[in-house]
Amino acid sequence: MAPTVKRNDEGYRIGESHHNCTRPEALVLRARDLHEGLEPSPIGSNRLGPVRIAAILGVPEQWVRKVIYYRTRHHTMDPERST
């Protein structure tokens, strides 16, 4: 069975199924959870900033900023268009 390709409402590939994706969706979700206080952080604070999240996850700070402020990876999947 072929892997599922996630597509947005315009039919473009999104998330891990995009050909230029370099980081998994789980990492994106964890960064957002740490920022929004939904996941307990290792340092005890409820909401973390991009610098601390980048240090915890081992990714560049600019990437964290883009993700947590929804400048990238902000599309939602359209189940009818996914193949």
C-alpha positions as CSV (number, residue, x, y, z in Angstrom):
1,M,0.0,0.0,0.0
2,A,1.4,3.4,-0.9
3,P,2.0,6.0,1.8
4,T,-0.7,8.7,2.3
5,V,0.1,12.1,0.8
6,K,-1.4,14.9,2.8
7,R,-2.9,17.7,0.8
8,N,-4.4,21.0,1.8
9,D,-7.7,22.4,0.4
10,E,-5.9,23.8,-2.7
11,G,-4.4,20.3,-3.5
12,Y,-0.8,21.1,-2.5
13,R,1.3,18.6,-0.5
14,I,1.8,19.6,3.1
15,G,3.7,18.4,6.2
16,E,5.9,15.3,6.0
17,S,4.6,14.4,2.6
18,H,6.0,17.6,1.0
19,H,9.2,16.9,-1.0
20,N,11.2,19.6,0.8
21,C,10.2,18.5,4.4
22,T,13.3,18.1,6.6
23,R,11.7,17.6,10.0
24,P,8.9,15.2,11.1
25,E,5.5,16.4,12.1
26,A,6.0,15.0,15.6
27,L,8.8,17.6,16.1
28,V,6.5,20.4,14.9
29,L,3.8,19.3,17.3
30,R,6.1,19.0,20.2
31,A,7.6,22.5,19.7
32,R,4.1,24.0,19.6
33,D,3.0,22.0,22.7
34,L,6.0,23.3,24.6
35,H,5.3,26.9,23.5
36,E,1.6,26.7,24.3
37,G,2.1,25.0,27.6
38,L,0.3,21.8,26.7
39,E,3.4,19.6,27.4
40,P,5.3,19.7,30.7
41,S,8.7,21.1,30.0
42,P,11.9,19.6,31.4
43,I,12.7,22.9,33.2
44,G,9.4,23.3,35.0
45,S,8.1,26.4,33.2
46,N,4.6,26.2,31.7
47,R,5.2,28.1,28.4
48,L,8.6,28.2,26.8
49,G,10.1,30.7,24.4
50,P,11.8,29.8,21.1
51,V,15.4,29.9,22.5
52,R,14.7,27.3,25.1
53,I,12.6,25.1,22.8
54,A,15.4,25.1,20.3
55,A,17.9,24.1,23.0
56,I,15.6,21.2,24.2
57,L,14.8,19.9,20.7
58,G,18.3,20.5,19.2
59,V,17.0,22.5,16.2
60,P,17.7,26.0,15.0
61,E,16.0,28.9,16.8
62,Q,14.7,30.4,13.5
63,W,13.0,27.2,12.6
64,V,11.3,27.1,16.0
65,R,10.1,30.7,15.6
66,K,8.6,29.9,12.2
67,V,6.8,26.9,13.5
68,I,5.4,28.2,16.9
69,Y,4.2,31.5,15.3
70,Y,2.6,29.5,12.4
71,R,4.6,31.2,9.7
72,T,5.3,27.7,8.3
73,R,3.5,24.4,8.6
74,H,0.2,26.2,9.2
75,H,-1.9,24.4,6.6
76,T,-4.5,21.9,7.5
77,M,-5.2,18.6,5.7
78,D,-8.2,18.2,3.5
79,P,-9.2,14.5,3.8
80,E,-11.0,14.5,0.5
81,R,-7.8,15.5,-1.4
82,S,-5.4,13.3,0.4
83,T,-4.3,10.2,-1.5
